[in-house]
Amino acid sequence: MNLGFRQIGNFTSQSAERGINMNRKVFGISLPRTGTSSLAVAFRHLDFHTAHYLTEADYEYIHEYDFANDFPIPLRYKELDERFPNSKFIFTARPSESWLDSYELHLSRTKHISDGNWQDYNLSLFGTLDFDRKHFKNVYMKHWEDVLEYFK
């Protein structure tokens, strides 16, 4: 599948002292295990006020960040596009079989976590906490297709 990558602009440092530039919002809209942690680190190095994995309570403060990704951003990119019309969106992906292997391992390591936010995220994304390769692949590919269609 051709992702149709395109450059989304040249980023300049946005220091906390200068405040948050509402016209320079960037959102990572990829599912977990697709480089979201690395992307968050990169934006921190660029001095973007960064949020990686927000709780639902923290989400109401999304306007305070220059860059945000991971939960719940991939589920709300359309809402964010309307709310912040000059924002930029980054979609990272990996081959579905590689992603499935990674997410299955991740889920097996974290399934015992009693953090309601983590469980809510997986339930809202996949409808289950139990890994089902076919179902998870369908969700992954649907998200991929929806993002590409939305940003045509």
Rosetta blueprint (number, residue, H / E / L):
1 M L
2 N L
3 L L
4 G L
5 F L
6 R L
7 Q L
8 I L
9 G L
10 N L
11 F L
12 T L
13 S L
14 Q L
15 S L
16 A H
17 E H
18 R H
19 G L
20 I L
21 N L
22 M H
23 N H
24 R H
25 K L
26 V E
27 F E
28 G E
29 I L
30 S L
31 L L
32 P L
33 R L
34 T L
35 G L
36 T H
37 S H
38 S H
39 L H
40 A H
41 V H
42 A H
43 F H
44 R H
45 H H
46 L L
47 D L
48 F L
49 H L
50 T E
51 A E
52 H E
53 Y L
54 L L
55 T L
56 E H
57 A H
58 D H
59 Y H
60 E L
61 Y L
62 I H
63 H H
64 E H
65 Y L
66 D L
67 F E
68 A E
69 N E
70 D L
71 F L
72 P L
73 I H
74 P H
75 L H
76 R L
77 Y H
78 K H
79 E H
80 L H
81 D H
82 E H
83 R H
84 F L
85 P L
86 N L
87 S L
88 K E
89 F E
90 I E
91 F L
92 T L
93 A L
94 R L
95 P L
96 S H
97 E H
98 S H
99 W H
100 L H
101 D H
102 S H
103 Y H
104 E H
105 L H
106 H H
107 L H
108 S H
109 R H
110 T H
111 K L
112 H L
113 I L
114 S L
115 D L
116 G H
117 N H
118 W H
119 Q H
120 D H
121 Y H
122 N H
123 L H
124 S H
125 L H
126 F H
127 G L
128 T L
129 L L
130 D L
131 F L
132 D L
133 R H
134 K H
135 H H
136 F H
137 K H
138 N H
139 V H
140 Y H
141 M H
142 K H
143 H H
144 W H
145 E H
146 D H
147 V H
148 L H
149 E H
150 Y H
151 F L
152 K L
